[in-house]
Amino acid sequence: MTTDQAAVHESAPPLPAPPAAGILQRPYLLVTVGACALVFLAAFESLAVTTIMPVVSRELDGAALYALAFAGPLATGVIGMVGAGNWSDRRGPVAPLYVSVAVFALGLLVAGTAESMPALVAGRLIQGLGGGAMTVALYVVVARAYPAVLHAKIFAAFSAAWVIPSLVGPFAAGLVAQLASWHWVFLGVVVLVVPALAMLVPALRRVRSGPEDQPVPWAFGRLAWAALAALAVLGLNLSAGVPVAGPLMAGAAVVVALLAVRPLVPRGTLTARRGLPSVILTRGLVSAAFFGAEVYLPYLLVERYAFSPTFAGLTLTGGALAWAAASGIQGRLGGRLGSPAAVRTGSLLVLAAIVLALVTTAVGWPAAVAIFGWILAGGGMGLMYPRLSVMTLALSTPDTEGFNSSAMSISDSLGGALALATTGIVFTALTTTAASFAGVFALTAVIAAAGVAIAPRVTD
C-alpha cells in the first residue's frame, strides 16, 4: 500500500461494515441505490435530449442554436467540476452534492418550461453546471463512504447505470415526446431526482467533512481557468460555422483549451508523467477516441450501407451491453485483475475497434466487421473506465480527492468535447462521403493509439 493510500484509509474511514459486505448490503444499500439512480438520471437526460432535440428545434425555430444546446452543457460542466472538487476538499462532498443536484434540477425545470430556444439553451447551461458538479461530488462520496475494496464494484455499478439508459433512453424519450410533449422529458426527470437524493441522506450524515486543522483554500484561479476552458470548447464547437476565419479560430480554441486545462489537472498530465498524471491523461484520450468515433458509426451504416436509423442504433446498443458486461466482470475479478493490466487491455480493444471501422470504410468490408468491432470497443471501455476511477482515488489523499476527481471528470469532458468538435471539422472539410468517414476514424485511431502508448505509464 502506498503512502497516499494509507492516508486515505487513516483519515477518511468508510462506513462500518463487516469485511464481506457488498455494495448492495448494509450499510451501503441506500447510498448505492441513490448514487446509481442519480448517475442513471443524468445519463438518461443526456441521451433523451439527443433524441428529442430535432423536435424541439423545429417547434421552437431554434436551428441556429442547435449545436450550442449540446456544446453548452459540456462547457459549463467543466466549471461545475472544478467548483465541486474544490468545495469537497474544503468541507467534504455533502454540501456540494446537495447544491449540485438542486442546480441540475433547476436546469431541468428551466428547459422543461422553455417556450423559446434561448430559454432552453439557458436551461441546458444550468444543467451542465449542476451535472458536472454532481459527478465530482459523487466520486468523493465514494472515496469517503466505501472501503477501498469496494471501489471497483461501485464504479462498475456507475458504469452500468450510465450504459443502461442507452438501451431504453432514446425509445422512452421519443415515446414521451410523441404521446405527451417533449417538455415532460425534462420535467419527468425532476420528479425522480428527489427520491434518488433522499436515499443518500442517511449515509451522507456519516460522511466525513474536510480537514479542520488546515482547510483547503478556495481556488478562484482554477475556477477562472475552468471558465476559460469552457469558452474555448464553445469556440471550437462554433468555429465550423465561421466561413473564412473558422480554421484559425479552431486552432486558437484548441491551444487556449490546452493552456487553460493545465492548472485543472495534476502537474505533468499533459506530458504523461508516470502515475496519477498518466491516469488522468489516459482517461481523456480514450474518451476522445471512443466518443469521437461512436457518433459517426451509425451515420456510416445509414449512409454507406443503407441501414435504417433504428437498426444502425443497435450497433451502439451492442457496445453498451459489452461495456456493462465488462464492467461487471472486472468488478467481480477485483484484485485478481490488476488495474494497470485492465487499462492496457481496454485501450488496445478500443484502438482495434476504431481500426476495424477505418478499414471497413476504406476498403468496403461488410458492415458486420465494424459492428463487431464496436462490441470490442464497449468491452474495452468497461474494463478500464472503472479501474481508472479506482486508481485516481487510490493515488489521492483526503485533501486532494475532490481536485483529482474533478480532474478526471474534466479530462473526460474536455477530451470528448474537443474530439467531437475536431471530427466535425474534419468530416465537413473533406470532399467525399467516404473520405469524410475515413478521416474521422483515422483521427480517432491516432488518438486511441496515443492512449495505448500512455497506458503503461499509469503506474509509478
C-alpha positions as CSV (number, residue, x, y, z in Angstrom):
1,M,0.0,0.0,0.0
2,T,1.4,3.4,-0.9
3,T,1.6,6.4,1.5
4,D,-1.3,8.1,-0.3
5,Q,-3.5,5.0,0.0
6,A,-2.6,4.7,3.7
7,A,-3.6,8.4,4.3
8,V,-7.0,7.8,2.7
9,H,-7.6,4.8,4.9
10,E,-6.4,6.6,8.1
11,S,-8.0,10.0,7.6
12,A,-11.3,9.0,5.8
13,P,-12.8,6.0,7.5
14,P,-15.7,4.5,5.5
15,L,-19.0,3.5,7.0
16,P,-18.5,0.5,9.4
17,A,-19.3,-2.8,7.8
18,P,-18.4,-6.5,8.1
19,P,-15.5,-7.5,5.8
20,A,-17.7,-9.5,3.4
21,A,-20.3,-6.7,3.0
22,G,-21.1,-5.8,-0.6
23,I,-22.3,-2.6,-2.2
24,L,-25.9,-3.9,-2.0
25,Q,-25.7,-4.9,1.6
26,R,-26.0,-2.8,4.8
27,P,-24.8,-0.1,5.4
28,Y,-24.2,0.6,1.7
29,L,-27.5,-0.4,0.1
30,L,-29.3,3.0,0.2
31,V,-26.2,5.0,-0.8
32,T,-25.5,2.6,-3.7
33,V,-29.1,2.8,-5.0
34,G,-29.3,6.5,-4.5
35,A,-26.0,7.3,-6.2
36,C,-26.6,4.9,-9.1
37,A,-30.1,6.5,-9.5
38,L,-28.5,10.0,-9.9
39,V,-26.0,8.7,-12.4
40,F,-28.8,6.9,-14.3
41,L,-30.9,10.1,-14.4
42,A,-28.1,12.2,-15.7
43,A,-27.3,9.7,-18.4
44,F,-30.9,9.3,-19.3
45,E,-31.4,13.0,-19.7
46,S,-28.3,13.3,-21.9
47,L,-29.4,10.5,-24.2
48,A,-33.0,11.6,-24.2
49,V,-32.2,15.1,-25.3
50,T,-30.3,13.8,-28.3
51,T,-33.5,12.0,-29.4
52,I,-35.9,14.9,-28.9
53,M,-33.8,17.8,-29.9
54,P,-34.8,17.8,-33.6
55,V,-38.4,18.1,-32.5
56,V,-37.6,20.8,-30.0
57,S,-35.6,22.8,-32.6
58,R,-38.4,22.6,-35.1
59,E,-41.0,23.6,-32.6
60,L,-39.0,26.5,-31.2
61,D,-37.5,27.6,-34.5
62,G,-34.0,27.1,-33.0
63,A,-31.8,25.6,-35.7
64,A,-29.2,28.4,-35.2
65,L,-28.7,27.3,-31.5
66,Y,-29.0,23.6,-32.1
67,A,-25.2,22.8,-31.7
68,L,-25.0,25.1,-28.7
69,A,-27.7,23.1,-26.9
70,F,-25.2,20.2,-26.9
71,A,-21.9,22.0,-26.5
72,G,-23.1,24.3,-23.7
73,P,-23.6,21.7,-21.0
74,L,-20.2,20.2,-21.7
75,A,-18.6,23.6,-21.3
76,T,-20.4,24.7,-18.1
77,G,-19.9,21.2,-16.7
78,V,-16.1,21.9,-16.5
79,I,-16.8,24.9,-14.2
80,G,-19.1,22.8,-12.1
81,M,-16.5,20.0,-11.8
82,V,-13.7,22.4,-10.6
83,G,-16.0,24.2,-8.2
84,A,-17.4,21.0,-6.7
85,G,-13.9,19.5,-6.4
86,N,-12.5,22.5,-4.5
87,W,-15.6,22.7,-2.3
88,S,-15.4,18.9,-1.5
89,D,-11.7,19.3,-0.5
90,R,-12.6,22.2,1.8
91,R,-15.8,20.9,3.5
92,G,-16.5,17.4,2.3
93,P,-18.8,16.3,-0.5
94,V,-22.2,16.6,1.3
95,A,-23.0,20.2,0.7
96,P,-21.6,20.2,-2.9
97,L,-23.8,17.2,-3.7
98,Y,-26.9,18.8,-2.4
99,V,-26.3,22.1,-4.2
100,S,-25.3,20.4,-7.5
101,V,-28.4,18.2,-7.5
102,A,-30.5,21.4,-6.9
103,V,-28.8,23.2,-9.8
104,F,-29.2,20.2,-12.1
105,A,-33.0,20.1,-11.2
106,L,-33.3,23.9,-11.7
107,G,-31.8,23.5,-15.2
108,L,-34.3,20.7,-16.0
109,L,-37.2,23.0,-14.8
110,V,-35.9,25.9,-17.0
111,A,-35.5,23.7,-20.1
112,G,-38.8,21.8,-19.4
113,T,-40.8,25.1,-19.2
114,A,-39.0,26.8,-22.1
115,E,-41.1,28.5,-24.8
116,S,-38.1,29.7,-26.8
117,M,-34.8,28.2,-27.9
118,P,-32.7,30.7,-26.0
119,A,-34.6,29.8,-22.8
120,L,-34.0,26.1,-23.5
121,V,-30.3,26.6,-24.1
122,A,-30.1,28.6,-20.8
123,G,-31.7,25.6,-19.0
124,R,-29.1,23.3,-20.7
125,L,-26.2,25.5,-19.5
126,I,-27.6,25.3,-15.9
127,Q,-28.0,21.6,-16.2
128,G,-24.4,21.2,-17.3
129,L,-23.1,23.2,-14.4
130,G,-25.1,21.1,-11.9
131,G,-24.4,17.8,-13.7
132,G,-20.6,18.3,-13.8
133,A,-20.5,19.2,-10.1
134,M,-22.8,16.3,-9.2
135,T,-20.4,13.8,-10.9
136,V,-17.4,15.0,-8.9
137,A,-19.3,15.2,-5.6
138,L,-20.4,11.6,-6.1
139,Y,-16.9,10.4,-6.7
140,V,-15.8,12.0,-3.4
141,V,-18.7,10.4,-1.6
142,V,-17.5,7.0,-2.9
143,A,-14.0,7.7,-1.5
144,R,-15.3,8.5,1.9
145,A,-18.3,6.2,2.3
146,Y,-16.9,2.9,0.9
147,P,-13.8,1.0,1.8
148,A,-11.2,0.7,-1.0
149,V,-12.0,-3.0,-1.5
150,L,-15.5,-2.0,-2.8
151,H,-14.4,0.8,-5.1
152,A,-14.1,-1.4,-8.2
153,K,-17.7,-2.7,-7.6
154,I,-19.3,0.7,-7.0
155,F,-17.6,2.2,-10.1
156,A,-18.8,-0.8,-12.1
157,A,-22.3,-0.1,-10.9
158,F,-21.9,3.6,-12.0
159,S,-20.8,2.3,-15.5
160,A,-23.8,0.1,-15.7
161,A,-26.1,3.0,-14.5
162,W,-24.7,5.1,-17.3
163,V,-24.9,2.4,-20.0
164,I,-28.4,1.1,-19.3
165,P,-30.1,4.4,-20.4
166,S,-28.6,3.9,-23.8
167,L,-30.8,0.8,-24.2
168,V,-34.1,2.4,-23.1
169,G,-33.5,6.2,-23.1
170,P,-33.9,7.1,-26.8
171,F,-37.1,5.0,-27.2
172,A,-38.7,6.2,-23.9
173,A,-37.9,9.8,-24.8
174,G,-39.4,9.5,-28.2
175,L,-42.5,7.9,-26.8
176,V,-43.0,10.6,-24.2
177,A,-42.5,13.3,-26.8
178,Q,-45.0,11.6,-29.2
179,L,-47.7,10.8,-26.6
180,A,-47.4,13.9,-24.4
181,S,-44.8,16.6,-25.0
182,W,-41.1,17.0,-25.2
183,H,-41.4,19.2,-22.1
184,W,-42.0,16.1,-20.0
185,V,-38.7,14.5,-21.0
186,F,-37.1,17.3,-18.8
187,L,-39.8,17.7,-16.2
188,G,-40.2,13.9,-15.6
189,V,-36.5,13.6,-14.6
190,V,-37.0,16.4,-11.9
191,V,-39.7,14.3,-10.2
192,L,-37.3,11.3,-10.0
193,V,-34.3,13.3,-8.8
194,V,-35.8,14.0,-5.3
195,P,-36.3,10.3,-4.2
196,A,-32.9,9.4,-5.6
197,L,-31.2,12.1,-3.4
198,A,-33.4,11.2,-0.4
199,M,-31.9,7.7,-0.4
200,L,-28.4,9.2,0.1
201,V,-29.3,11.4,3.1
202,P,-28.8,8.8,5.9
203,A,-25.3,7.8,4.6
204,L,-24.3,11.4,3.9
205,R,-24.8,12.3,7.6
206,R,-21.9,10.0,8.4
207,V,-19.6,11.1,5.6
208,R,-16.5,13.0,7.0
209,S,-16.1,16.6,6.2
210,G,-12.9,18.3,5.0
211,P,-9.8,18.9,7.1
212,E,-10.4,21.2,10.0
213,D,-6.8,22.0,11.1
214,Q,-5.6,23.3,7.7
215,P,-8.7,23.9,5.5
216,V,-8.1,23.8,1.8
217,P,-8.4,27.4,0.4
218,W,-10.8,28.5,-2.3
219,A,-9.1,28.1,-5.7
220,F,-10.5,31.1,-7.5
221,G,-7.7,30.9,-10.0
222,R,-8.7,27.3,-11.0
223,L,-12.3,28.5,-11.4
224,A,-11.2,31.2,-13.8
225,W,-9.1,28.7,-15.8
226,A,-12.2,26.4,-15.9
227,A,-14.3,29.3,-17.3
228,L,-11.6,30.0,-20.0
229,A,-11.5,26.3,-20.9
230,A,-15.3,26.3,-21.2
231,L,-15.2,29.3,-23.5
232,A,-12.6,27.6,-25.6
233,V,-14.7,24.5,-26.0
234,L,-17.7,26.6,-27.1
235,G,-15.5,28.5,-29.5
236,L,-14.2,25.2,-31.1
237,N,-17.7,23.9,-31.5
238,L,-18.9,27.1,-33.1
239,S,-15.8,27.6,-35.4
240,A,-17.2,25.3,-38.1
241,G,-19.9,27.9,-38.8
242,V,-17.3,30.7,-39.5
243,P,-16.6,30.6,-43.2
244,V,-13.2,32.3,-43.5
245,A,-11.6,32.5,-40.1
246,G,-13.0,29.2,-38.9
247,P,-9.8,27.1,-39.1
248,L,-7.8,29.9,-37.4
249,M,-10.5,30.1,-34.7
250,A,-10.5,26.4,-34.2
251,G,-6.7,26.2,-33.8
252,A,-6.7,29.1,-31.3
253,A,-9.5,27.4,-29.4
254,V,-7.6,24.1,-29.1
255,V,-4.5,26.0,-27.9
256,V,-6.5,28.0,-25.3
257,A,-8.2,24.9,-24.1
258,L,-5.0,23.1,-23.5
259,L,-3.4,26.0,-21.7
260,A,-6.5,26.5,-19.6
261,V,-6.7,22.9,-18.6
262,R,-3.1,22.7,-17.2
263,P,-4.0,24.2,-13.8
264,L,-7.1,22.0,-13.6
265,V,-5.3,18.6,-13.7
266,P,-2.3,17.2,-11.7
267,R,1.1,18.6,-12.7
268,G,2.6,16.6,-15.5
269,T,-0.7,15.4,-17.0
270,L,-0.1,16.9,-20.5
271,T,3.4,15.5,-20.5
272,A,2.3,12.0,-19.4
273,R,4.2,11.8,-16.2
274,R,4.0,8.4,-14.6
275,G,1.4,7.7,-12.0
276,L,-1.7,9.8,-11.5
277,P,-1.0,12.3,-14.3
278,S,-1.0,9.5,-16.8
279,V,-4.2,8.0,-15.3
280,I,-5.9,11.3,-15.9
281,L,-4.5,11.7,-19.4
282,T,-5.3,8.2,-20.4
283,R,-8.9,8.8,-19.3
284,G,-9.2,11.8,-21.6
285,L,-7.6,10.1,-24.6
286,V,-9.8,7.0,-24.5
287,S,-12.9,9.2,-24.0
288,A,-11.9,11.3,-27.0
289,A,-11.2,8.3,-29.2
290,F,-14.3,6.3,-28.2
291,F,-16.9,9.1,-28.3
292,G,-15.4,10.8,-31.3
293,A,-15.8,7.6,-33.3
294,E,-19.1,6.4,-31.8
295,V,-21.0,9.4,-33.1
296,Y,-20.2,8.6,-36.7
297,L,-20.7,4.8,-36.7
298,P,-24.5,4.9,-37.0
299,Y,-24.1,7.6,-39.6
300,L,-21.7,5.4,-41.6
301,L,-24.2,2.5,-41.5
302,V,-27.1,4.7,-42.7
303,E,-25.2,6.5,-45.5
304,R,-22.9,3.7,-46.8
305,Y,-24.9,0.5,-46.0
306,A,-28.5,1.7,-46.2
307,F,-29.3,0.7,-42.6
308,S,-32.4,2.2,-41.1
309,P,-31.7,4.6,-38.2
310,T,-33.2,2.2,-35.7
311,F,-31.1,-0.8,-36.9
312,A,-28.0,1.4,-37.1
313,G,-28.6,2.5,-33.5
314,L,-28.5,-1.2,-32.4
315,T,-24.8,-1.0,-33.0
316,L,-24.4,1.3,-30.1
317,T,-26.6,-0.9,-28.0
318,G,-24.2,-3.8,-28.6
319,G,-21.3,-1.7,-27.5
320,A,-23.3,-0.5,-24.4
321,L,-24.1,-4.1,-23.5
322,A,-20.5,-5.1,-23.8
323,W,-19.5,-2.1,-21.7
324,A,-21.9,-3.1,-18.9
325,A,-20.8,-6.8,-19.1
326,A,-17.1,-5.9,-18.9
327,S,-17.7,-3.5,-16.0
328,G,-19.4,-6.3,-14.1
329,I,-16.6,-8.8,-14.9
330,Q,-13.8,-6.5,-13.7
331,G,-15.8,-5.7,-10.6
332,R,-16.1,-9.4,-9.8
333,L,-12.5,-10.1,-10.5
334,G,-11.3,-7.4,-8.1
335,G,-7.7,-7.8,-7.2
336,R,-7.3,-10.8,-9.4
337,L,-7.2,-8.4,-12.4
338,G,-4.6,-5.7,-11.9
339,S,-5.8,-2.2,-12.7
340,P,-2.8,-1.5,-15.0
341,A,-3.5,-4.7,-17.0
342,A,-7.2,-3.7,-17.3
343,V,-6.2,-0.3,-18.6
344,R,-3.7,-1.6,-21.1
345,T,-6.2,-4.3,-22.4
346,G,-9.1,-1.9,-22.6
347,S,-7.1,0.7,-24.6
348,L,-5.9,-1.9,-27.1
349,L,-9.5,-3.1,-27.6
350,V,-10.7,0.5,-28.3
351,L,-7.9,1.0,-30.8
352,A,-8.6,-2.3,-32.5
353,A,-12.3,-1.4,-32.9
354,I,-11.6,2.0,-34.4
355,V,-9.1,0.5,-36.8
356,L,-11.7,-2.0,-37.9
357,A,-14.1,0.8,-38.6
358,L,-11.5,2.7,-40.6
359,V,-10.6,-0.4,-42.7
360,T,-14.3,-1.2,-43.2
361,T,-14.8,2.4,-44.5
362,A,-11.6,2.5,-46.7
363,V,-11.9,-0.9,-48.4
364,G,-15.6,-1.6,-48.3
365,W,-15.6,-4.5,-45.9
366,P,-19.1,-5.8,-44.7
367,A,-20.7,-3.7,-42.1
368,A,-20.6,-6.6,-39.7
369,V,-16.9,-6.0,-39.2
370,A,-17.4,-2.5,-37.9
371,I,-20.4,-3.7,-35.8
372,F,-18.3,-6.5,-34.2
373,G,-15.5,-4.0,-33.6
374,W,-17.7,-1.7,-31.6
375,I,-18.6,-4.6,-29.3
376,L,-14.9,-4.9,-28.6
377,A,-14.7,-1.1,-28.0
378,G,-17.5,-1.3,-25.5
379,G,-15.8,-4.2,-23.7
380,G,-12.6,-2.2,-23.6
381,M,-14.2,0.8,-22.1
382,G,-16.0,-1.4,-19.5
383,L,-12.7,-2.9,-18.4
384,M,-10.7,0.3,-18.0
385,Y,-13.2,3.1,-17.0
386,P,-13.9,1.8,-13.5
387,R,-10.2,0.9,-12.9
388,L,-9.1,4.4,-13.9
389,S,-11.6,5.8,-11.3
390,V,-10.2,3.3,-8.7
391,M,-6.6,4.3,-9.5
392,T,-7.5,8.0,-9.2
393,L,-8.9,7.6,-5.7
394,A,-6.1,5.2,-4.6
395,L,-3.5,7.9,-5.6
396,S,-5.3,10.7,-3.8
397,T,-5.1,11.9,-0.2
398,P,-8.2,13.2,1.7
399,D,-7.4,16.8,0.8
400,T,-6.9,16.0,-2.9
401,E,-9.8,13.7,-3.6
402,G,-12.0,16.5,-4.8
403,F,-9.3,18.0,-7.1
404,N,-8.3,14.7,-8.6
405,S,-11.9,13.6,-9.1
406,S,-12.7,16.8,-10.8
407,A,-9.5,16.5,-12.9
408,M,-10.7,13.0,-14.1
409,S,-14.1,14.3,-15.0
410,I,-12.6,17.4,-16.7
411,S,-10.4,15.1,-18.8
412,D,-13.4,13.1,-19.7
413,S,-15.5,16.1,-20.7
414,L,-12.8,18.1,-22.5
415,G,-11.5,15.0,-24.3
416,G,-14.9,14.1,-25.7
417,A,-15.8,17.7,-26.5
418,L,-12.6,18.5,-28.3
419,A,-12.7,15.3,-30.2
420,L,-16.3,15.8,-31.3
421,A,-15.6,19.3,-32.4
422,T,-12.5,18.3,-34.3
423,T,-14.0,15.3,-36.0
424,G,-16.9,17.5,-37.1
425,I,-14.5,19.9,-38.7
426,V,-12.7,17.0,-40.5
427,F,-15.9,15.5,-41.7
428,T,-17.1,18.7,-43.3
429,A,-13.8,19.6,-44.7
430,L,-13.3,16.5,-46.9
431,T,-15.0,16.4,-50.3
432,T,-16.5,12.9,-50.5
433,T,-18.6,10.9,-48.0
434,A,-16.1,8.0,-48.0
435,A,-13.2,10.3,-47.3
436,S,-15.1,12.1,-44.6
437,F,-15.8,8.9,-42.7
438,A,-12.2,7.7,-43.2
439,G,-10.8,11.0,-42.0
440,V,-12.9,10.8,-38.8
441,F,-11.9,7.2,-38.0
442,A,-8.2,7.9,-38.9
443,L,-8.1,10.9,-36.5
444,T,-9.8,8.9,-33.6
445,A,-7.4,5.9,-34.3
446,V,-4.5,8.3,-33.8
447,I,-6.0,9.5,-30.5
448,A,-6.6,5.8,-29.4
449,A,-3.0,4.9,-30.3
450,A,-1.8,7.7,-28.1
451,G,-3.9,6.2,-25.3
452,V,-2.3,2.8,-25.9
453,A,1.1,4.3,-25.7
454,I,0.5,6.1,-22.4
455,A,-1.5,3.3,-20.7
456,P,1.7,1.5,-19.4
457,R,2.6,4.8,-17.6
458,V,-0.4,4.7,-15.2
459,T,1.8,3.1,-12.5
460,D,4.8,4.7,-10.8
